[in-house]
Amino acid sequence: MVAPRQKKSHNNIVYIVLGVVIVGIVIGTTRLVGHSANTKSKSEKKISVLTYANWNPFEYIKNGKVVGFDLDILKSLSKEAGYQYTIKNTGWDSMFTQLNSGSADAAISGITITKDRQKTYSFSKPYFVS
């Protein structure tokens, strides 16, 4: 994905964070081969979601609970689709390891879509553009 360059007067940190978040939400980020929330029977309707809760306001820890914009989206979409979800805060690298091992169904944490990642994961459509 390509976005137009912004004026250089903006803070570079903002670009980095927002660039990561542009395609970040990965509801349904699953391995293309094998374990997938879409292959579960309709009676199960459960999804295990990972996050790296270090991107306030998108996902962060408040009073010991993962909260933020991404979690609001996850809650809303899960309800609409009829899924129950569990959310687990984990490290950045651990998030991908767990997805690859099949111990989680999806991740939601400002994950940038890259060609290499697209070879392994399915991404949702970006919902935030910086």
C-alpha positions as CSV (number, residue, x, y, z in Angstrom):
1,M,0.0,0.0,0.0
2,V,1.3,3.4,-0.9
3,A,0.2,6.7,0.7
4,P,1.0,10.2,-0.4
5,R,3.9,11.8,1.5
6,Q,2.9,14.4,4.1
7,K,4.6,17.7,4.7
8,K,7.9,17.3,6.4
9,S,6.9,19.6,9.2
10,H,5.1,16.8,11.0
11,N,6.7,14.8,13.7
12,N,8.5,11.7,12.3
13,I,7.4,9.6,15.3
14,V,3.8,10.3,14.3
15,Y,4.5,9.0,10.8
16,I,6.1,5.9,12.1
17,V,3.3,5.0,14.5
18,L,0.6,5.9,12.0
19,G,2.4,4.1,9.2
20,V,2.3,1.0,11.3
21,V,-1.3,1.5,12.2
22,I,-2.4,2.3,8.6
23,V,-2.8,-1.4,7.8
24,G,-2.6,-2.4,11.4
25,I,-5.8,-4.1,12.3
26,V,-5.6,-7.6,11.4
27,I,-8.9,-9.0,12.4
28,G,-8.8,-12.2,10.5
29,T,-5.0,-12.2,10.2
30,T,-4.5,-15.9,10.0
31,R,-2.1,-18.2,8.3
32,L,-3.1,-18.9,4.7
33,V,-2.5,-22.6,5.2
34,G,-4.1,-24.4,8.0
35,H,-5.6,-22.8,11.1
36,S,-8.3,-20.2,10.3
37,A,-11.2,-18.8,12.1
38,N,-13.3,-19.2,8.9
39,T,-12.8,-23.0,8.9
40,K,-14.3,-23.5,12.3
41,S,-17.7,-25.0,12.6
42,K,-20.6,-22.5,13.1
43,S,-21.3,-24.1,16.5
44,E,-17.9,-23.0,17.8
45,K,-18.0,-19.3,16.8
46,K,-15.0,-18.5,18.9
47,I,-11.8,-16.6,18.0
48,S,-8.6,-16.2,19.8
49,V,-7.0,-12.8,19.2
50,L,-3.5,-11.6,20.1
51,T,-2.3,-8.0,20.5
52,Y,0.8,-6.1,21.5
53,A,-0.9,-3.5,23.7
54,N,1.6,-0.8,23.3
55,W,0.0,1.5,20.7
56,N,-2.2,3.9,22.7
57,P,-4.9,4.9,21.7
58,F,-5.3,1.8,19.4
59,E,-4.5,-0.8,22.1
60,Y,-3.1,-0.4,25.5
61,I,-3.5,-1.6,29.1
62,K,-5.7,0.3,31.4
63,N,-6.5,-1.0,34.9
64,G,-5.1,-4.4,33.9
65,K,-7.3,-4.7,30.9
66,V,-6.5,-4.4,27.2
67,V,-8.5,-1.4,25.8
68,G,-8.5,1.0,22.9
69,F,-9.8,1.7,19.5
70,D,-8.8,-1.6,18.0
71,L,-10.6,-3.5,20.8
72,D,-13.7,-1.4,20.3
73,I,-13.6,-2.5,16.6
74,L,-13.0,-6.1,17.6
75,K,-15.8,-6.1,20.0
76,S,-18.2,-4.6,17.5
77,L,-17.3,-6.9,14.6
78,S,-17.3,-10.0,16.8
79,K,-20.8,-9.2,18.0
80,E,-22.0,-8.5,14.5
81,A,-20.5,-11.7,13.2
82,G,-21.7,-13.8,16.1
83,Y,-18.3,-14.7,17.5
84,Q,-17.0,-14.8,21.0
85,Y,-13.4,-13.7,21.3
86,T,-10.6,-13.9,23.8
87,I,-7.8,-11.3,23.7
88,K,-4.3,-12.0,24.9
89,N,-1.6,-9.3,25.3
90,T,1.7,-10.7,24.1
91,G,5.1,-9.5,22.8
92,W,5.4,-8.3,19.2
93,D,7.5,-11.3,18.0
94,S,5.6,-13.7,20.1
95,M,2.4,-12.6,18.4
96,F,3.7,-13.9,15.0
97,T,5.1,-17.0,16.6
98,Q,1.8,-17.9,18.1
99,L,-0.1,-17.2,14.8
100,N,2.4,-19.4,12.9
101,S,2.0,-22.3,15.4
102,G,-1.8,-22.1,15.2
103,S,-2.2,-21.3,18.9
104,A,-4.2,-18.2,18.0
105,D,-6.5,-17.3,15.2
106,A,-5.8,-13.6,14.6
107,A,-3.8,-10.6,15.7
108,I,-4.9,-6.9,16.1
109,S,-2.0,-4.6,16.7
110,G,-1.0,-2.1,14.0
111,I,0.6,-4.7,11.8
112,T,1.9,-3.3,8.5
113,I,1.0,-5.2,5.4
114,T,4.1,-6.2,3.5
115,K,4.6,-8.5,0.6
116,D,6.5,-10.9,2.8
117,R,3.7,-11.0,5.4
118,Q,1.1,-11.4,2.7
119,K,2.7,-14.7,1.7
120,T,1.9,-16.0,5.2
121,Y,-1.1,-14.1,6.5
122,S,-4.5,-12.8,5.4
123,F,-5.1,-9.2,6.2
124,S,-8.3,-7.2,6.7
125,K,-8.8,-4.1,4.8
126,P,-7.1,-1.1,6.4
127,Y,-9.4,1.0,8.4
128,F,-7.0,3.8,9.3
129,V,-5.0,5.9,6.9
130,S,-2.5,8.4,8.1
